[in-house]
Amino acid sequence: MKTFSTIKALREALSTVRNAGNTIGFVPTMGALHEGHLDLMRRALKENDCLVVSIFVNPIQFNNKEDLEKYPRVLEADSKMLESIGCQYLFAPDANEIYPEPDKSEYDFGLLSEVMEAAFRPGHFNGVAIVVRKLFEIVEPETAYFGEKDFQQLAVIKQLVKMLEMPVKIIPCSIVRETDGLAMSSRNVRLTSHERQLAPNIYMTLQKAIKLRNVLSPEELRRWTREQLEAIPEFNIDYVEIAEDQQLQPFQHWNDASGAILFVALFLGKVRLIDNVRIF
């Protein structure tokens, strides 16, 4: 595996890859890699000739300074994991390389900018959009892979690519879970042992909720799910929402949507966890 910290060096290497007629699959990450990331990468390797992974903790998508400071940075361990699965290229720049000057770009994602993560983390998706745009321009991949745990982020990135007419295909990948159901996340390592024991209740509750679709309306099911989670005192809930799967807007009746997702975001101690399940 070759590791690059500068845009110029990476572009030179990838131009050779392209000139040889090889396809490039890309997985952008913020590091602290886990099996969920590796699942994306294995798929990218299977579907492309070459895999590029970026590790960059993007400062402009954090609206909580403490969260940025505490985000795990373990480049050496990450590099070993990447080598173990056969990654060919790692791009690990610093902030000055990506942002030699402040990027003041602003994007309007319409209805996606008004709900859930966008409402609770102002400016977050604009920061995501800026860095993803930059990384796509640097790597120029044919395909890029994103996990459905960050379902709203995935929807935003799809819209960004469409808005800017970027020649990259976005590949959604299913959530990867621990054996007890907890969605894999780099933040999970910050949970105390007690919190880690409680965390699987999120997915357990979502699974129970799916079975109540034929009994409860969307709003009744949303309230039921929130009440179940609120029964655990350690859970401090940001939101529980049921939304259609395109613009992620709430709806009144099950037949109002062609697809529906149940979303949750909560704090467990100082760690913010998100999860979702498809209802249909």
N, C-alpha and C positions, 0 to 999 in steps of 0.2 A: 504494500500500500504506500502510495506517495502522499505526503502531507504538504499543504500549501498554506501560507499565511497572507499572501498578497494576491490581488486580483490579476495582476499582469502575469505572474507565473502560472496561475491556474488556467487562464485563458490560453496561454501558449501550449500548455499540455493538452487541453481539450481540443484545440484546433487540429492537433495531430490525430486525435481519436476520430474526429469528424471526417478528416481528409481520408482516413482509411475506410470510411463508409460504415462506421460503427454507431449504434444508437446509444443515447445517454439517458439513464433514469436517475432521478434526483430525489433525495430525501432531506429536506431542511429540518434541523433540530436545534435545540438549545443545550444539547449535551445531557449529562447524567442519564446515559442510555439504559434502557431496560428491554425486556423481551418484546414489549409492544413496538418499540422502535425497530428492533431486529426483524420483526415480522414484516414490516413495511419494506425493509431493505432486501430481505430474501425474495419478496415478490418482485421488487425492482430488478434484482439480479436475474431472476427467471425470465423476465419480459424484455430485458435490454442487454446489449453487449457490454455496457459499462455502467458502474454505479458511482455516483458522486454523492457524498454526504457532507453537509455543512454543520458545523457546531459553532453557534454564535448566540450568546445571551444578549438579546436585543433590548437595549435600555429604554427605547422610546415606546415600547408596548407595555411597560410596567407603570401603573399609576399608584403603586404602593412601594415606596422606597425600600422599606424593610424587606419586602418580598424579593426585590431585585438583589439586595445585598446578601440574602440568605439562599438565593438559588444555587444549588450545588454545582460546583465547577471541578470536574474530575477528568481532565483531558487525557491523562496517561491511561487511566482505566478504560475510558471510552475508546481510545485508539486500539487497545488490545482486543476489545469486543469487536470492533470493526474489522480488524485483521482476521479474527477467527471465522467470520462469515464470508470473507473474500472480497471485501470492499476494495476498489482500486484507487479511489481518490478521496481524500479528506481535505476540506476547506475549513480552516480554523483561523479566521481573521480576528483582529482586535477592533474596537469601536472606531478608532481613528481611520482604519482602512475602509470600513463601510461608510462612515460619516466624516469624511475630511472637512466637510462643511455641513451645517445643519440642513436637513431636508424639510422644507416647509410644505410639501405636497399635502393636499387635503382631498379626501375621496368621500363621495356621497353614495352610500349603499342603500339609500331609501329606507324601506320598512325594516330591513335587517339592522339598521343603525339605531333602532328605537326600542328593541326588546332585549330581555335577559342579559347576557354578558355586556352588550353595548350600554344598557341602562345602568348596570352596576359598576362598570369599569370604563368611565368616560375616556375617549381617546385611544382605548386599547386597540380597536380594530384598525384605526388609521395607522398606528404604529406597526401593526402586523402587515398591513397592505404595503407600506413603504418598504419594509425589509424584504418581503417576498418578491415585490417587483424588482428590487435591486438584485436579489439572488438569482431570479430568473434571467435577468439581463446579463449577469456574469456567466452563469453556467450554460444557458441556452439549451435546456434539456428538451427531449421529445415528450417525456412524461415526468410527472412529479406526484409523489405519493403522500397522502395525508390520512391520519386516523380519524374515525368517526366519533371518538370520544369528544373531540372539539368540533362538534357538529356545526355550530354556528360559524366558527372560524372557517371550516370547510366551505360553507355556503358563501361566505364573504370572498374567499379566494377564487371560487368559481366565478363570482360576479366580477371581480377585479380583472380576471383573465379575459372575460367577455367584453368588458368596458374598454380595455386597452388593446383588444384584439391581439393578445400575445399567443404565439404559436406553440403552446404547450398544452398537453392533455392532462387534466387533473384526475387522478385515480383515487377514489375513496376506498379505505380499508377498514374492515370491521374492528370493533373494540377488542383488545386482548385483555384477559382478566386473570387474576390470581386464582388459585384453585378454590378459594372461598368466595369468589365472585367480585372482589374489589377490582375496579378498573385500574389497570397499571398506569402509574404516573410517577414522574421524577420527584414529586412532592411527598410521595408515600413514605420515603425514608425519614421524613421529619416528624412522623407520628410517633408518640410514645407507645410503649407496649400496650397500655390500656386502650389508647385511642385506636391502635391497629386492630384490637379485638372488636371494637365497636363498628369500625368502618364498613365491614361487609353488610351491615344492616341496610345500607343505602340500596344496594343491588337487590337484596332480599325483598325489600319493600316494593321496588319497581317491578319485580317479577310477580308479586302478588297483585299489583295494580293491573297488570295486563289481563289477568283472568277476570277482572270485574268490568271489563268493557261492555259486556252485554247486559249488565245490571245497572250501571250508573251512566249518567250523561258525562260529557267531557268536563264540565265544571264540577260536578259532584265527585268525579274521579280525581280531579286535581286537588280538591279540598281533602278528600280521604287520604291521599298520599301525603299531603302536608301534615295532616293530623298524626299519621303514623310516625313520621319522622320527628315531629315535635315532641312525641312521647319519650324520646331519648334526650334527656336534659343536656347532654354534651353537644348535641347538634344545634348549631346556630344558623338558621336557614336564611339564605339570600332570596331564593325563589324556587318555586315548583310551578312548572308550566306544562300545558299540553298545547302543541301547536302543529299546524300543517307543515309538511316537510320541504316546502319550497322557499317561501318568504318568512317562515317561522312565526306566523300570526295565529293567535287564538281563534277558536271557532266554537259555535254553539251546539251543533249536532254532528254526530259521527259521519253522516252522509254529506256533510259540507266539505269534506276533505278527501283527496285521493290517497293520502298517506298521513299518518299522525305519529308524532314523537312525544314521549314524556321526558321532560328535562328536570334536573335538580342541580342546585349549587348550594353548598353549605360550608360553614367553618366547623372543623373538629379541632378544638384547641386553637392553635394559631395557623392551622393548615387549611387552605381552601380546596375543597374537592368538588368536582363536577362529574356527572354521569348522565346517561340517557338510555332509553330503550325504545325500540320501535313498537308501537301498538298495532299498527297494520300498515 
